[in-house]
Amino acid sequence: METAAERFFKDNGIRFKPQSRLIPGPRHRFDFELTDSRTLRETHGRQHYEPGTTFGGTKEFKATQKRDRFKPAGLATTAIGLLVIKNDQNVADVLTKELGRA
């Protein structure tokens, strides 16, 4: 999913910074910061919705969900926008609709 988002940004001339850290914390990275609009994009693969052995099992799944809940709360007092693209959504379709490009 991150690869599809990165390709979309590059193909459409959208400036971005991967793995942005706009709130404190060693594991509070956002997949992408769109630098011109100072908005954040997260692409949530299945590991954000169900535990799996590939991504560390139940323990890591719970930690991921905790981080996913914290991120919007950590941005609540800022003017920074956040869009989460879920694993069952088409990345290009969501970004085209939101950003008006393709």
SVG drawing of the C-alpha trace seen along z (x, -y; Angstrom):
<svg xmlns="http://www.w3.org/2000/svg" viewBox="-13 -25 25 41">
<polyline fill="none" stroke="black" stroke-width="0.4" points="0.0,0.0 2.8,-2.4 4.4,-1.7 1.1,-2.6 0.8,-5.8 4.4,-6.8 4.0,-6.0 0.8,-8.2 2.6,-11.1 5.5,-10.9 3.4,-10.5 1.3,-13.5 4.2,-15.8 3.1,-15.9 5.9,-16.6 6.1,-14.3 8.2,-13.1 8.1,-9.4 8.0,-8.3 7.3,-11.7 7.5,-12.3 5.2,-15.3 4.3,-14.2 6.8,-13.0 7.5,-9.3 9.9,-6.8 7.1,-4.8 4.8,-7.6 5.7,-7.9 3.2,-8.7 3.6,-7.0 3.7,-10.2 3.6,-14.0 2.5,-16.0 4.9,-18.9 3.1,-21.6 -0.2,-21.1 1.3,-19.8 -1.2,-16.9 -0.5,-13.3 -1.4,-10.1 -1.4,-6.6 -1.9,-3.4 -3.2,-0.7 -2.6,2.8 -4.2,5.9 -1.8,5.9 -3.7,2.8 -7.0,4.8 -6.0,8.4 -3.1,10.1 -0.7,12.2 2.5,14.0 4.2,12.0 3.8,8.7 4.6,9.9 1.4,11.7 -1.2,10.6 1.3,8.5 2.4,6.4 -1.2,6.1 -2.3,4.6 0.6,2.2 -0.2,1.2 -3.9,0.6 -2.8,-1.5 -0.5,-3.7 -3.3,-4.0 -5.7,-5.4 -3.0,-7.7 -2.0,-9.3 -5.3,-11.2 -5.4,-12.2 -1.8,-13.5 -2.8,-15.7 -6.0,-17.0 -4.6,-20.3 -2.8,-21.0 -4.0,-22.2 -2.5,-19.1 -4.9,-16.9 -4.8,-13.1 -6.2,-10.7 -6.1,-6.9 -6.4,-4.6 -7.6,-1.2 -6.5,2.1 -9.7,2.7 -9.6,-0.6 -7.9,-1.3 -5.0,-3.7 -5.1,-5.6 -8.9,-5.9 -8.9,-7.4 -6.0,-9.8 -7.5,-10.9 -10.8,-11.6 -9.2,-13.5 -6.5,-15.4 -8.3,-15.8 -5.5,-14.3 -4.7,-11.2"/>
</svg>
